[in-house]
């Protein structure tokens, strides 16, 4: 008998019993005796399907003229049992852990007071479905304010793979924490233009098939003039061999776009190199923005300009100079000449390129150890006036190859591969590299789980501009104007003055300082680093071409010990190596270890410099 | 001695023009000068002679010549890497062999130290430095540290 069939007059006497309640009622006695309905207990829901191990709440509805108590049973067993499932005095049925045989049980509510028919419900116990599981990508990333991140959700275990996106628990997000699209382009997150507080938001995808299933990830918003920095082994990973493993690799993500369009390709694992200038990207990684769609730089005769980039380790990069928009953090360098490494048109490098650079060709990810190199050093162009004509040198980097015969070519400075930072509309006078301090035993891959436990955070930041925003003031940093070679004017060590050169360079993976004999320590026997018997303190005084000076305190640990103690670590602030053999060297090539625990500014020659300092060749400041 | 060296010099130039430098007679310096298109300065030091070629870019190439008249060491410094094939001559294949054996850039200078060939290369873009010498060609009692 269904509740809805009960006459309206009886509704005043309807008692709803939940929680095993015992209701004392006497409404029938006060009513018109002829209207006393047939006593009834009904259960809601009348049927249920429940997964093994799950629960369902039943409600017993009693229509009675007298007080009543409800008792519950499963298949006529009071309270049920572990095989059939249990039901408590509140009507909460807990299905057994596994499906019984038969899979259908009857849950019954019986009035203790009257012998009218009890109410029953049929429960079908089903096997637990393969749980719907949700995952999202990318996980624990960061993005500058005002930029977008495309999220993707993967739903398994259910045919309906749709998800609902939310930010900080708000479906679709909002203008404060950023919005995320649930309609046209699902999962497209648009960061707010103003920094939220806190700067880390939680992006969640919830299964529409099973709203109990969701996946969340953190997204840390950064200033629009910043890009995340990561310290790791690069795409080649940890080879286990110190001779071939790229310790202290500093990487970021850039986008390469067809000029003036939104057709961009995000390129991760790009080496950040303050020791070179200009963006160089492997042709093999340019897929959605193929190099063939980028316009070429040509000489006056219309020949495509090729470049032979020389690296200090004698390896080289051969490929054309092309024009692209380059996005770093939230800023765009419009129509900047870049080099694409690996040309499909002129596949054979100029003969003299091979004479200049007898080492390997860096035309694969394996050889380059990165998808590209972002040169953000102290000059605007990678060559400058020396390559602009009027002089012809034996070791020219630029070539044209009419009829497949490559000859050195003069290229105006404006067409040379250039520092993308100098092409920004603002924040275009240099960069700041911020990296955290790390323990003397080294650190694993950075990013790392931060102390707040909100997820992975980048190791550091590449801040665009110097003295142009609230986050890149020089502050109390000492500014060392570079000499004409892009070096410190001199470095003093152990009472000796070295004028040949010294510089800081994120693209170098160690502190390459003098040689073992001069320092009085030992080279490692099985890798190119130093292996002092005890950690060696290195105290230098650096001098800028503008007359400034400052002390630089570093240390060099035993590389064998570093690698042996923590074989999975990628970051070391005390990894050192020689710049040469014997005791003949006088160079201080301070690589990434120098940058840990410091904020280092690298200023571009010819740009506006804070504090009106004269630094015509650019500068370092820290 | 000096005259004899001069005679020998002329003979070699006639026999082997063009490629020159490390391990070659002193006369090869002039070939380098042609290729490198620079200005030359010559110095006489105890135990060796030094030819320093500076080109208009500011690149400096130094060639060290033994009393026996052979180039035993070279060094360079400046905005370009010099033409190594020109500078290392018959030792260029040694450099190719060892340099090519590198597996993947990992951001450091290149140091090759073999019994018959020592080479280092470092620096940064627009400023490269390096040197090479042949231990067996070093004048007696001369330290390789003179090659700077």
Interface residues (C-beta under 8 A of the other chain):
Chain A: X236 X239 X243 X244 X245 X246 X247 X248 X249 X271 X275 X276 X277 X309 X310 X311 X312 X313 X314 X315 X352 X354 X355 X356 X357 X358 X359 X360 X362 X366 X367 X368 X369 X370 X375 X377 X379 X382 X383 X384 X386 X391 X392 X393 X394 X395 X396 X397 X484 X485 X486 X487 X500 X501 X503 X505 X507 X508 X509 X510 X512 X528 X577 X578 X579 X580 X581 X582 X583 X584 X585 X586 X587 X589 X591 X592
Chain B: X35 X36 X37 X55 X56 X57 X58 X59 X77 X78 X79 X80 X81 X82 X83 X84 X85 X86 X92 X95 X96 X99 X100 X102 X103 X104 X105 X106 X107 X108 X109 X110 X111 X113 X118 X120 X121 X122 X123 X124 X125 X126 X127 X128 X129 X130 X131 X143 X144 X145 X146 X147 X148
